[in-house]
Amino acid sequence: MESELDLGQMFLVGFRGCEVEADHWLAQALSEDRLGGVILFARNVDGSVQNIDSPRQLERLIAQLRHFAALPPFIAIDQEGGKICRLTPQDGFLPSRSAAELAGEGMAAAACAADRMAAELAGYGINFNFAPVVDLDLNPDNPIIGRHQRSFGSDPALVAAHARIFIEAHHRQGVGCCLKHFPGHGSAGGDSHLGFVDTTATWQAVELEPYRELLAAGYCDGIMTAHLINRQLDPSGLPATLSPEMITGQLRQKLGFAGVVFSDDIQMRAISTGWRYAEAVQRAVLAGVDVVVVGNNLRPTEHAVREGIGAIEALLARNRVDPHRIRSSLARIARLKAMIAGEQPWT
């Protein structure tokens, strides 16, 4: 049963290097393990160049990745605008403005900026953007959203309207999008890169409204889970990425999301301090995650794909997960890739 499933499609990984040759572990993961995709970073956490140092080099790298891939891969990036960008002017790419700045300039300016960003991504062969952020700016001292101007504002209708413009611009260029961070990071007081963050006392139900509006309009690309504890939504205290109640219960059943659920980086300390990698992968899949994202920044490893596949195989072998559930994930991933390729409509 397990051998029939392309479980590598359920992983999206980061790596170090500005080129990938045949003997690179990633080339083997793309070809032999049928890896679902990669995520590109300009700089590593220590400030060193990770994947991107110039436009020409980026074109060459993406051509190499596509050459080795047995199945069309997600070539993903975090290109929100402003401080959260992997294509930067210092490396020869276009400048961009933050969500907060664009919200202040009005819808027409935001639409123009989104068109330019999407065209740049598509021009280099990037087909998936981990953006837009639909977190509400409810806490100005939020260390990861508010302080970095990553939110379009505190009004859910305005946030949804800006997100829709952003998404439509990307779709016109054949680039998929990913809303983040479900179920809402804007009210948080901590950074889940660094450890556990509990939003039980600060989270507000209004933080679901941008998702509700966009899904009602037909959005079905991707949604990224947050590594946030929210006992209002899950009394067990599991972070959203590992919570069946938040992903399957809230996002799938109550909000009706039919697209691909991506985890936030599974190596972030909010997860890694509590669960070993294989266990975290299993818990994420059991919770309803379709694609496990492994940034490979905080704990770089060449074995993440193989170990992750093994973890899902173990679930199947022990009958802890229904093969139909895994097939459903693979079908959603295939559908999103077909949308990116222009073979199916976006909505």
Short mmCIF file of the C-alpha atoms (twelve columns), coordinates in Angstrom:
data_MODEL
# 
_entry.id   MODEL 
# 
loop_
_atom_site.group_PDB 
_atom_site.id 
_atom_site.type_symbol 
_atom_site.label_atom_id 
_atom_site.label_alt_id 
_atom_site.label_comp_id 
_atom_site.label_asym_id 
_atom_site.label_seq_id 
_atom_site.Cartn_x 
_atom_site.Cartn_y 
_atom_site.Cartn_z 
_atom_site.pdbx_PDB_model_num 
ATOM 1   C CA . MET A 1   0.000   0.000  0.000   1 
ATOM 2   C CA . GLU A 2   2.667   2.493  1.056   1 
ATOM 3   C CA . SER A 3   4.782   1.925  -2.076  1 
ATOM 4   C CA . GLU A 4   1.902   3.168  -4.235  1 
ATOM 5   C CA . LEU A 5   1.943   6.581  -2.583  1 
ATOM 6   C CA . ASP A 6   4.322   9.401  -3.509  1 
ATOM 7   C CA . LEU A 7   4.867   10.397 0.107   1 
ATOM 8   C CA . GLY A 8   7.750   12.689 -0.858  1 
ATOM 9   C CA . GLN A 9   5.111   15.046 -2.272  1 
ATOM 10  C CA . MET A 10  4.100   15.801 1.306   1 
ATOM 11  C CA . PHE A 11  7.388   17.572 2.060   1 
ATOM 12  C CA . LEU A 12  8.824   20.935 1.088   1 
ATOM 13  C CA . VAL A 13  12.397  21.535 2.226   1 
ATOM 14  C CA . GLY A 14  15.072  24.170 2.412   1 
ATOM 15  C CA . PHE A 15  18.728  23.489 1.652   1 
ATOM 16  C CA . ARG A 16  22.107  25.170 1.594   1 
ATOM 17  C CA . GLY A 17  23.821  26.041 -1.642  1 
ATOM 18  C CA . CYS A 18  23.487  28.316 -4.646  1 
ATOM 19  C CA . GLU A 19  23.628  25.420 -7.085  1 
ATOM 20  C CA . VAL A 20  22.555  21.776 -7.055  1 
ATOM 21  C CA . GLU A 21  24.560  19.141 -8.913  1 
ATOM 22  C CA . ALA A 22  23.727  15.464 -9.414  1 
ATOM 23  C CA . ASP A 23  25.570  14.349 -6.265  1 
ATOM 24  C CA . HIS A 24  23.702  16.801 -4.003  1 
ATOM 25  C CA . TRP A 25  21.293  15.158 -1.552  1 
ATOM 26  C CA . LEU A 26  18.525  17.432 -2.784  1 
ATOM 27  C CA . ALA A 27  18.915  16.216 -6.377  1 
ATOM 28  C CA . GLN A 28  18.413  12.688 -5.127  1 
ATOM 29  C CA . ALA A 29  15.413  13.702 -3.016  1 
ATOM 30  C CA . LEU A 30  13.799  15.390 -6.035  1 
ATOM 31  C CA . SER A 31  14.418  12.455 -8.356  1 
ATOM 32  C CA . GLU A 32  14.287  9.344  -6.149  1 
ATOM 33  C CA . ASP A 33  11.992  10.429 -3.315  1 
ATOM 34  C CA . ARG A 34  9.791   12.552 -5.605  1 
ATOM 35  C CA . LEU A 35  10.067  15.497 -3.224  1 
ATOM 36  C CA . GLY A 36  7.120   17.891 -3.375  1 
ATOM 37  C CA . GLY A 37  9.114   21.089 -3.488  1 
ATOM 38  C CA . VAL A 38  11.770  23.390 -2.114  1 
ATOM 39  C CA . ILE A 39  11.788  26.697 -0.288  1 
ATOM 40  C CA . LEU A 40  14.447  29.272 -1.168  1 
ATOM 41  C CA . PHE A 41  16.163  31.631 1.262   1 
ATOM 42  C CA . ALA A 42  18.525  34.483 0.489   1 
ATOM 43  C CA . ARG A 43  20.406  34.323 3.770   1 
ATOM 44  C CA . ASN A 44  20.771  31.769 6.524   1 
ATOM 45  C CA . VAL A 45  20.155  32.568 10.175  1 
ATOM 46  C CA . ASP A 46  23.880  33.305 10.572  1 
ATOM 47  C CA . GLY A 47  23.755  35.879 7.761   1 
ATOM 48  C CA . SER A 48  25.609  33.776 5.190   1 
ATOM 49  C CA . VAL A 49  24.292  33.386 1.640   1 
ATOM 50  C CA . GLN A 50  22.026  30.339 1.480   1 
ATOM 51  C CA . ASN A 51  20.435  30.063 -1.981  1 
ATOM 52  C CA . ILE A 52  20.316  33.459 -3.710  1 
ATOM 53  C CA . ASP A 53  23.014  35.974 -4.551  1 
ATOM 54  C CA . SER A 54  22.028  37.353 -7.992  1 
ATOM 55  C CA . PRO A 55  19.269  37.128 -10.624 1 
ATOM 56  C CA . ARG A 56  21.380  35.077 -13.037 1 
ATOM 57  C CA . GLN A 57  22.424  32.627 -10.319 1 
ATOM 58  C CA . LEU A 58  18.772  32.213 -9.243  1 
ATOM 59  C CA . GLU A 59  17.700  31.360 -12.795 1 
ATOM 60  C CA . ARG A 60  20.441  28.743 -13.016 1 
ATOM 61  C CA . LEU A 61  19.541  27.215 -9.644  1 
ATOM 62  C CA . ILE A 62  15.845  26.904 -10.462 1 
ATOM 63  C CA . ALA A 63  16.667  25.294 -13.812 1 
ATOM 64  C CA . GLN A 64  18.767  22.729 -11.959 1 
ATOM 65  C CA . LEU A 65  15.984  21.992 -9.485  1 
ATOM 66  C CA . ARG A 66  13.464  21.445 -12.255 1 
ATOM 67  C CA . HIS A 67  15.920  19.243 -14.150 1 
ATOM 68  C CA . PHE A 68  16.264  16.802 -11.253 1 
ATOM 69  C CA . ALA A 69  12.604  16.721 -10.206 1 
ATOM 70  C CA . ALA A 70  10.676  13.554 -11.066 1 
ATOM 71  C CA . LEU A 71  7.400   15.451 -10.571 1 
ATOM 72  C CA . PRO A 72  6.805   19.212 -11.047 1 
ATOM 73  C CA . PRO A 73  7.980   20.780 -7.776  1 
ATOM 74  C CA . PHE A 74  6.794   23.732 -5.773  1 
ATOM 75  C CA . ILE A 75  9.550   26.347 -6.092  1 
ATOM 76  C CA . ALA A 76  8.535   28.349 -3.040  1 
ATOM 77  C CA . ILE A 77  9.674   31.536 -1.364  1 
ATOM 78  C CA . ASP A 78  8.629   33.981 1.376   1 
ATOM 79  C CA . GLN A 79  8.182   37.174 -0.637  1 
ATOM 80  C CA . GLU A 80  5.749   39.249 1.400   1 
ATOM 81  C CA . GLY A 81  7.262   42.674 0.795   1 
ATOM 82  C CA . GLY A 82  9.234   45.017 3.032   1 
ATOM 83  C CA . LYS A 83  11.407  43.276 5.629   1 
ATOM 84  C CA . ILE A 84  10.186  39.768 4.770   1 
ATOM 85  C CA . CYS A 85  11.656  39.260 1.320   1 
ATOM 86  C CA . ARG A 86  14.105  36.756 -0.136  1 
ATOM 87  C CA . LEU A 87  14.618  38.656 -3.390  1 
ATOM 88  C CA . THR A 88  16.230  41.891 -2.234  1 
ATOM 89  C CA . PRO A 89  17.628  44.983 -3.949  1 
ATOM 90  C CA . GLN A 90  21.061  44.288 -2.466  1 
ATOM 91  C CA . ASP A 91  21.170  41.121 -4.606  1 
ATOM 92  C CA . GLY A 92  19.884  42.839 -7.741  1 
ATOM 93  C CA . PHE A 93  16.130  42.325 -7.426  1 
ATOM 94  C CA . LEU A 94  13.244  44.788 -7.310  1 
ATOM 95  C CA . PRO A 95  12.512  46.760 -4.120  1 
ATOM 96  C CA . SER A 96  9.226   46.125 -2.332  1 
ATOM 97  C CA . ARG A 97  7.062   47.670 0.368   1 
ATOM 98  C CA . SER A 98  5.544   46.066 3.447   1 
ATOM 99  C CA . ALA A 99  1.877   45.191 3.834   1 
ATOM 100 C CA . ALA A 100 1.413   48.021 6.324   1 
ATOM 101 C CA . GLU A 101 2.967   50.525 3.923   1 
ATOM 102 C CA . LEU A 102 0.819   49.370 1.023   1 
ATOM 103 C CA . ALA A 103 -2.335  49.508 3.122   1 
ATOM 104 C CA . GLY A 104 -1.532  53.145 3.850   1 
ATOM 105 C CA . GLU A 105 -1.091  53.927 0.158   1 
ATOM 106 C CA . GLY A 106 -4.441  52.519 -0.945  1 
ATOM 107 C CA . MET A 107 -5.751  49.684 -3.076  1 
ATOM 108 C CA . ALA A 108 -4.469  50.935 -6.427  1 
ATOM 109 C CA . ALA A 109 -0.889  51.137 -5.152  1 
ATOM 110 C CA . ALA A 110 -1.210  47.704 -3.567  1 
ATOM 111 C CA . ALA A 111 -2.485  46.214 -6.817  1 
ATOM 112 C CA . CYS A 112 0.409   47.707 -8.764  1 
ATOM 113 C CA . ALA A 113 2.949   46.425 -6.250  1 
ATOM 114 C CA . ALA A 114 1.414   42.948 -6.260  1 
ATOM 115 C CA . ASP A 115 1.482   42.800 -10.067 1 
ATOM 116 C CA . ARG A 116 5.138   43.750 -10.116 1 
ATOM 117 C CA . MET A 117 6.074   41.261 -7.396  1 
ATOM 118 C CA . ALA A 118 4.199   38.373 -9.003  1 
ATOM 119 C CA . ALA A 119 5.702   39.068 -12.417 1 
ATOM 120 C CA . GLU A 120 9.191   39.070 -10.927 1 
ATOM 121 C CA . LEU A 121 8.643   35.737 -9.179  1 
ATOM 122 C CA . ALA A 122 7.224   34.107 -12.292 1 
ATOM 123 C CA . GLY A 123 10.033  35.503 -14.393 1 
ATOM 124 C CA . TYR A 124 12.591  33.544 -12.380 1 
ATOM 125 C CA . GLY A 125 10.524  30.359 -12.282 1 
ATOM 126 C CA . ILE A 126 9.225   30.672 -8.710  1 
ATOM 127 C CA . ASN A 127 5.710   29.252 -8.667  1 
ATOM 128 C CA . PHE A 128 4.611   29.478 -5.030  1 
ATOM 129 C CA . ASN A 129 4.685   32.379 -2.590  1 
ATOM 130 C CA . PHE A 130 4.206   31.898 1.148   1 
ATOM 131 C CA . ALA A 131 2.119   35.066 1.274   1 
ATOM 132 C CA . PRO A 132 -0.027  37.064 1.845   1 
ATOM 133 C CA . VAL A 133 -0.139  37.466 5.601   1 
ATOM 134 C CA . VAL A 134 -3.760  37.757 6.744   1 
ATOM 135 C CA . ASP A 135 -2.968  38.158 10.439  1 
ATOM 136 C CA . LEU A 136 -4.734  41.152 11.951  1 
ATOM 137 C CA . ASP A 137 -2.562  43.862 13.474  1 
ATOM 138 C CA . LEU A 138 -4.080  43.613 16.947  1 
ATOM 139 C CA . ASN A 139 -0.901  43.900 19.021  1 
ATOM 140 C CA . PRO A 140 1.583   46.636 18.044  1 
ATOM 141 C CA . ASP A 141 4.207   44.962 20.247  1 
ATOM 142 C CA . ASN A 142 3.873   41.641 18.442  1 
ATOM 143 C CA . PRO A 143 7.534   40.784 17.791  1 
ATOM 144 C CA . ILE A 144 7.020   38.870 14.538  1 
ATOM 145 C CA . ILE A 145 3.982   40.513 12.852  1 
ATOM 146 C CA . GLY A 146 3.326   44.029 14.134  1 
ATOM 147 C CA . ARG A 147 6.913   45.167 14.525  1 
ATOM 148 C CA . HIS A 148 7.787   43.998 11.012  1 
ATOM 149 C CA . GLN A 149 4.729   45.674 9.402   1 
ATOM 150 C CA . ARG A 150 3.600   42.330 7.957   1 
ATOM 151 C CA . SER A 151 -0.132  42.943 8.432   1 
ATOM 152 C CA . PHE A 152 -2.440  44.981 6.196   1 
ATOM 153 C CA . GLY A 153 -4.195  46.268 9.319   1 
ATOM 154 C CA . SER A 154 -6.666  45.475 12.085  1 
ATOM 155 C CA . ASP A 155 -9.848  45.579 9.964   1 
ATOM 156 C CA . PRO A 156 -10.587 42.069 8.677   1 
ATOM 157 C CA . ALA A 157 -12.489 43.326 5.641   1 
ATOM 158 C CA . LEU A 158 -9.566  45.544 4.615   1 
ATOM 159 C CA . VAL A 159 -7.070  42.732 5.194   1 
ATOM 160 C CA . ALA A 160 -9.162  40.348 3.093   1 
ATOM 161 C CA . ALA A 161 -9.516  42.930 0.306   1 
ATOM 162 C CA . HIS A 162 -5.764  43.522 0.135   1 
ATOM 163 C CA . ALA A 163 -5.083  39.797 0.285   1 
ATOM 164 C CA . ARG A 164 -7.474  39.203 -2.589  1 
ATOM 165 C CA . ILE A 165 -5.694  41.780 -4.765  1 
ATOM 166 C CA . PHE A 166 -2.357  40.176 -3.898  1 
ATOM 167 C CA . ILE A 167 -3.622  36.676 -4.728  1 
ATOM 168 C CA . GLU A 168 -5.257  37.669 -8.009  1 
ATOM 169 C CA . ALA A 169 -2.031  39.308 -9.186  1 
ATOM 170 C CA . HIS A 170 -0.106  36.106 -8.450  1 
ATOM 171 C CA . HIS A 171 -2.688  33.923 -10.153 1 
ATOM 172 C CA . ARG A 172 -2.409  35.969 -13.335 1 
ATOM 173 C CA . GLN A 173 1.275   35.029 -13.378 1 
ATOM 174 C CA . GLY A 174 0.751   31.339 -12.581 1 
ATOM 175 C CA . VAL A 175 2.004   31.653 -8.997  1 
ATOM 176 C CA . GLY A 176 0.181   30.021 -6.104  1 
ATOM 177 C CA . CYS A 177 -0.254  31.681 -2.709  1 
ATOM 178 C CA . CYS A 178 -0.437  30.652 0.931   1 
ATOM 179 C CA . LEU A 179 -2.427  32.547 3.566   1 
ATOM 180 C CA . LYS A 180 -0.754  32.688 6.956   1 
ATOM 181 C CA . HIS A 181 -0.684  32.149 9.904   1 
ATOM 182 C CA . PHE A 182 -3.802  30.151 10.819  1 
ATOM 183 C CA . PRO A 183 -5.681  30.629 13.140  1 
ATOM 184 C CA . GLY A 184 -4.173  34.082 13.680  1 
ATOM 185 C CA . HIS A 185 -0.780  35.343 14.838  1 
ATOM 186 C CA . GLY A 186 -1.502  39.060 15.011  1 
ATOM 187 C CA . SER A 187 -2.578  39.180 18.661  1 
ATOM 188 C CA . ALA A 188 0.351   37.097 19.909  1 
ATOM 189 C CA . GLY A 189 2.968   38.453 22.259  1 
ATOM 190 C CA . GLY A 190 5.793   36.076 21.320  1 
ATOM 191 C CA . ASP A 191 7.714   34.568 18.418  1 
ATOM 192 C CA . SER A 192 7.244   30.841 17.758  1 
ATOM 193 C CA . HIS A 193 10.661  30.695 16.087  1 
ATOM 194 C CA . LEU A 194 12.044  30.935 19.615  1 
ATOM 195 C CA . GLY A 195 9.680   28.737 21.614  1 
ATOM 196 C CA . PHE A 196 6.117   28.115 22.739  1 
ATOM 197 C CA . VAL A 197 3.643   30.951 22.190  1 
ATOM 198 C CA . ASP A 198 0.236   30.821 23.862  1 
ATOM 199 C CA . THR A 199 -2.469  33.113 22.460  1 
ATOM 200 C CA . THR A 200 -5.318  31.765 24.593  1 
ATOM 201 C CA . ALA A 201 -5.742  35.051 26.472  1 
ATOM 202 C CA . THR A 202 -5.217  37.386 23.512  1 
ATOM 203 C CA . TRP A 203 -6.710  35.660 20.453  1 
ATOM 204 C CA . GLN A 204 -10.027 37.009 19.135  1 
ATOM 205 C CA . ALA A 205 -12.571 35.239 16.927  1 
ATOM 206 C CA . VAL A 206 -12.353 38.132 14.478  1 
ATOM 207 C CA . GLU A 207 -8.931  36.768 13.456  1 
ATOM 208 C CA . LEU A 208 -10.738 34.067 11.465  1 
ATOM 209 C CA . GLU A 209 -12.692 36.584 9.379   1 
ATOM 210 C CA . PRO A 210 -10.102 37.134 6.597   1 
ATOM 211 C CA . TYR A 211 -10.004 33.368 6.058   1 
ATOM 212 C CA . ARG A 212 -13.784 33.152 6.046   1 
ATOM 213 C CA . GLU A 213 -14.122 35.952 3.471   1 
ATOM 214 C CA . LEU A 214 -11.426 34.636 1.148   1 
ATOM 215 C CA . LEU A 215 -12.675 31.063 1.268   1 
ATOM 216 C CA . ALA A 216 -16.212 32.261 0.538   1 
ATOM 217 C CA . ALA A 217 -14.800 33.988 -2.554  1 
ATOM 218 C CA . GLY A 218 -13.399 30.661 -3.769  1 
ATOM 219 C CA . TYR A 219 -9.798  30.764 -2.555  1 
ATOM 220 C CA . CYS A 220 -8.342  27.233 -2.426  1 
ATOM 221 C CA . ASP A 221 -4.532  27.501 -2.832  1 
ATOM 222 C CA . GLY A 222 -2.752  27.014 0.491   1 
ATOM 223 C CA . ILE A 223 -3.020  27.971 4.153   1 
ATOM 224 C CA . MET A 224 -0.098  27.802 6.584   1 
ATOM 225 C CA . THR A 225 -0.616  26.754 10.181  1 
ATOM 226 C CA . ALA A 226 0.887   28.662 13.088  1 
ATOM 227 C CA . HIS A 227 2.803   26.978 15.899  1 
ATOM 228 C CA . LEU A 228 0.509   28.690 18.397  1 
ATOM 229 C CA . ILE A 229 -1.290  27.267 21.406  1 
ATOM 230 C CA . ASN A 230 -4.876  28.494 21.603  1 
ATOM 231 C CA . ARG A 231 -7.040  26.792 24.214  1 
ATOM 232 C CA . GLN A 232 -10.058 28.729 23.004  1 
ATOM 233 C CA . LEU A 233 -9.937  26.523 19.897  1 
ATOM 234 C CA . ASP A 234 -8.221  23.428 21.310  1 
ATOM 235 C CA . PRO A 235 -8.358  22.915 25.092  1 
ATOM 236 C CA . SER A 236 -5.635  20.238 24.832  1 
ATOM 237 C CA . GLY A 237 -2.973  22.918 24.432  1 
ATOM 238 C CA . LEU A 238 -1.462  21.489 21.250  1 
ATOM 239 C CA . PRO A 239 0.000   24.069 18.846  1 
ATOM 240 C CA . ALA A 240 -2.160  24.572 15.752  1 
ATOM 241 C CA . THR A 241 0.249   22.678 13.475  1 
ATOM 242 C CA . LEU A 242 -0.250  19.522 15.561  1 
ATOM 243 C CA . SER A 243 -3.900  20.075 16.467  1 
ATOM 244 C CA . PRO A 244 -6.615  17.959 14.811  1 
ATOM 245 C CA . GLU A 245 -9.196  20.240 16.396  1 
ATOM 246 C CA . MET A 246 -7.768  23.394 14.786  1 
ATOM 247 C CA . ILE A 247 -6.862  21.963 11.367  1 
ATOM 248 C CA . THR A 248 -9.461  19.265 10.713  1 
ATOM 249 C CA . GLY A 249 -12.143 20.651 13.017  1 
ATOM 250 C CA . GLN A 250 -11.896 24.407 12.526  1 
ATOM 251 C CA . LEU A 251 -10.190 24.890 9.164   1 
ATOM 252 C CA . ARG A 252 -11.554 21.935 7.210   1 
ATOM 253 C CA . GLN A 253 -14.967 21.290 8.731   1 
ATOM 254 C CA . LYS A 254 -16.124 24.655 10.089  1 
ATOM 255 C CA . LEU A 255 -14.500 26.999 7.543   1 
ATOM 256 C CA . GLY A 256 -14.727 24.511 4.679   1 
ATOM 257 C CA . PHE A 257 -11.185 24.884 3.353   1 
ATOM 258 C CA . ALA A 258 -10.551 22.400 0.531   1 
ATOM 259 C CA . GLY A 259 -7.028  23.464 -0.445  1 
ATOM 260 C CA . VAL A 260 -3.567  22.457 0.752   1 
ATOM 261 C CA . VAL A 261 -2.602  22.876 4.409   1 
ATOM 262 C CA . PHE A 262 1.099   23.674 4.829   1 
ATOM 263 C CA . SER A 263 2.806   23.563 8.198   1 
ATOM 264 C CA . ASP A 264 4.995   26.415 9.290   1 
ATOM 265 C CA . ASP A 265 8.631   25.319 9.550   1 
ATOM 266 C CA . ILE A 266 8.475   22.109 11.581  1 
ATOM 267 C CA . GLN A 267 11.999  22.774 12.912  1 
ATOM 268 C CA . MET A 268 11.011  25.967 14.717  1 
ATOM 269 C CA . ARG A 269 11.587  25.783 18.445  1 
ATOM 270 C CA . ALA A 270 7.878   25.924 19.280  1 
ATOM 271 C CA . ILE A 271 7.757   22.399 17.827  1 
ATOM 272 C CA . SER A 272 11.299  21.044 18.168  1 
ATOM 273 C CA . THR A 273 11.513  21.695 21.911  1 
ATOM 274 C CA . GLY A 274 8.543   19.410 22.516  1 
ATOM 275 C CA . TRP A 275 8.683   16.750 19.830  1 
ATOM 276 C CA . ARG A 276 11.363  14.905 17.894  1 
ATOM 277 C CA . TYR A 277 11.267  15.436 14.143  1 
ATOM 278 C CA . ALA A 278 9.639   12.119 13.163  1 
ATOM 279 C CA . GLU A 279 7.017   12.451 15.891  1 
ATOM 280 C CA . ALA A 280 6.275   16.048 14.867  1 
ATOM 281 C CA . VAL A 281 5.781   14.931 11.252  1 
ATOM 282 C CA . GLN A 282 3.401   12.196 12.372  1 
ATOM 283 C CA . ARG A 283 1.408   14.497 14.637  1 
ATOM 284 C CA . ALA A 284 1.156   17.135 11.900  1 
ATOM 285 C CA . VAL A 285 -0.112  14.605 9.376   1 
ATOM 286 C CA . LEU A 286 -2.601  13.154 11.866  1 
ATOM 287 C CA . ALA A 287 -3.806  16.688 12.604  1 
ATOM 288 C CA . GLY A 288 -4.535  17.292 8.909   1 
ATOM 289 C CA . VAL A 289 -1.390  18.897 7.456   1 
ATOM 290 C CA . ASP A 290 -0.876  18.060 3.768   1 
ATOM 291 C CA . VAL A 291 2.658   19.436 3.271   1 
ATOM 292 C CA . VAL A 292 5.265   19.504 6.025   1 
ATOM 293 C CA . VAL A 293 7.653   22.429 5.581   1 
ATOM 294 C CA . VAL A 294 11.239  21.836 6.735   1 
ATOM 295 C CA . GLY A 295 13.231  25.069 6.596   1 
ATOM 296 C CA . ASN A 296 16.589  23.397 7.244   1 
ATOM 297 C CA . ASN A 297 17.894  26.645 8.736   1 
ATOM 298 C CA . LEU A 298 17.798  26.026 12.460  1 
ATOM 299 C CA . ARG A 299 18.708  22.326 12.251  1 
ATOM 300 C CA . PRO A 300 20.048  21.595 8.771   1 
ATOM 301 C CA . THR A 301 19.893  17.932 7.808   1 
ATOM 302 C CA . GLU A 302 20.194  15.970 4.601   1 
ATOM 303 C CA . HIS A 303 17.880  13.252 5.897   1 
ATOM 304 C CA . ALA A 304 14.681  15.218 6.504   1 
ATOM 305 C CA . VAL A 305 12.852  13.872 3.459   1 
ATOM 306 C CA . ARG A 306 13.749  10.216 3.957   1 
ATOM 307 C CA . GLU A 307 13.094  10.376 7.693   1 
ATOM 308 C CA . GLY A 308 9.803   12.182 7.123   1 
ATOM 309 C CA . ILE A 309 8.645   9.630  4.549   1 
ATOM 310 C CA . GLY A 310 9.595   6.875  6.997   1 
ATOM 311 C CA . ALA A 311 7.502   8.513  9.696   1 
ATOM 312 C CA . ILE A 312 4.394   8.502  7.479   1 
ATOM 313 C CA . GLU A 313 5.103   4.943  6.336   1 
ATOM 314 C CA . ALA A 314 5.173   3.928  9.996   1 
ATOM 315 C CA . LEU A 315 1.734   5.477  10.532  1 
ATOM 316 C CA . LEU A 316 0.382   3.488  7.592   1 
ATOM 317 C CA . ALA A 317 2.059   0.240  8.631   1 
ATOM 318 C CA . ARG A 318 0.592   0.497  12.135  1 
ATOM 319 C CA . ASN A 319 -2.873  1.489  10.833  1 
ATOM 320 C CA . ARG A 320 -2.681  4.799  12.676  1 
ATOM 321 C CA . VAL A 321 -3.763  6.678  9.568   1 
ATOM 322 C CA . ASP A 322 -6.178  5.666  6.830   1 
ATOM 323 C CA . PRO A 323 -4.481  5.421  3.409   1 
ATOM 324 C CA . HIS A 324 -7.478  7.337  2.042   1 
ATOM 325 C CA . ARG A 325 -6.500  10.286 4.251   1 
ATOM 326 C CA . ILE A 326 -3.006  10.292 2.697   1 
ATOM 327 C CA . ARG A 327 -4.449  9.950  -0.799  1 
ATOM 328 C CA . SER A 328 -6.645  12.963 -0.098  1 
ATOM 329 C CA . SER A 329 -3.567  15.028 0.771   1 
ATOM 330 C CA . LEU A 330 -1.787  13.884 -2.380  1 
ATOM 331 C CA . ALA A 331 -4.854  14.728 -4.467  1 
ATOM 332 C CA . ARG A 332 -5.017  18.246 -3.007  1 
ATOM 333 C CA . ILE A 333 -1.304  18.762 -3.702  1 
ATOM 334 C CA . ALA A 334 -1.702  17.507 -7.273  1 
ATOM 335 C CA . ARG A 335 -4.675  19.802 -7.805  1 
ATOM 336 C CA . LEU A 336 -2.763  22.859 -6.591  1 
ATOM 337 C CA . LYS A 337 0.114   22.008 -8.899  1 
ATOM 338 C CA . ALA A 338 -2.356  21.628 -11.767 1 
ATOM 339 C CA . MET A 339 -3.742  25.081 -10.960 1 
ATOM 340 C CA . ILE A 340 -0.231  26.530 -11.024 1 
ATOM 341 C CA . ALA A 341 0.383   24.840 -14.389 1 
ATOM 342 C CA . GLY A 342 -2.808  26.361 -15.792 1 
ATOM 343 C CA . GLU A 343 -4.485  22.978 -16.131 1 
ATOM 344 C CA . GLN A 344 -7.282  23.724 -13.639 1 
ATOM 345 C CA . PRO A 345 -9.022  26.971 -12.598 1 
ATOM 346 C CA . TRP A 346 -7.837  28.783 -9.486  1 
ATOM 347 C CA . THR A 347 -11.265 28.836 -7.825  1 
# 
